[in-house]
Amino acid sequence: MTLLSLHGIRKSFGAVDVLHGVDLSVAAGEVVGLVGDNGAGKSTLMKTITGIYRADTGSIEFDGKDILALDPGQRRRLGIEMIYQDLSLAKQQDVAS
């Protein structure tokens, strides 16, 4: 069963086209790794899924319901959340530690 479904997601910032018609389906219980070069649009895609950014075009469904118009708080209450990388969570250690 598909839990999260994105179709044709596009996002631009001014003249810079960042997401070019992204399609993604994630099944319930599935683990997905999103990898790519710097500037590939990974963070933009995640912020679009969580509602921080609004997609210019396309659709996002969660558990079969359209969530494109929901704000980040509403999406969070559905269980859609992003954990941001924070390098200061652990003190610096050498390899031997």
N, C-alpha and C positions, 0 to 999 in steps of 0.2 A: 504494500500500500504506500503510495506517495504521500509524504507528509508535507514537504516543501517543494513548490514548483514555480520556476521562473521561466517566462517566455518573452523573448524579444526585448530584453531590458537594455535600454540605451540611456546614457547619461553624459552630458557635456557640461563643461565649465567655460562659458564664453565660446571662443572658437576652437577650444580643445575638446575633441571627441574622445572620451575616456572608455566608456563601455559601448560596444558595437553590436547590439542585438544578442545579448547573453541568454542562453537557455541552460537551465539546470534543474534536475530532479533529484530529490533526496528522499529515500524511503525511511519509514519509521525504523529506528534502531541502527541505521546505517551511519558509519563514520566516514567523513569526507575530509581530505586534506586539500587545501587550496594553496597551490604553489605557483611561483612565477617570478620573473625578473622585477627589480625595482621599477616602479612606474607602470606595471602591467595592469593595474586596476583592481588588485585584490582588496585593498582597504575600501576603495570606492564601492565595490560590489557588496562587501559586508555591511557598510554603512547604509547602503540602499536597502538591503534585506532588513536591517534593524529599524529603518525609518529615519535615520539621521539625515540622509539625503533622499529626496524624492526622485524617482525615475522619470525621465523625460517621456519615455514611451515604454510599453510593455505591460506585463501583468505578473503579479506575485500572489500565489495562493498558498495558504497554510491550512492543512487538514481539510482541503476542499473549499475553503472560503477565501474570497478575494480580500486581501489585506492592504492593498495599495494605498487606500485612503486613511489607514490607521496611523496615528502618531507613534513615536517611539515608546511612550508609556503604555499605550494599548497593546503594542506588539510584545512588550516585556511581560505584561500580564498573561499573554498567551504562551509564554515560555521562550520567546525569541530574544536572545541576548548575545552580546559579544563580549568576550574577555580580552581586554587590551594588553598587549605585551608591555611589561614594565621592568626594565633592567635593574631598577633599584630595589626589587623585592628581596634579593639576597645579596649579602656582602660579597665583594670580589674575592675569589679564591684562586689559588694556583692549581695546576693539573694534579699535583700530588694529594691535594685535599680531597 
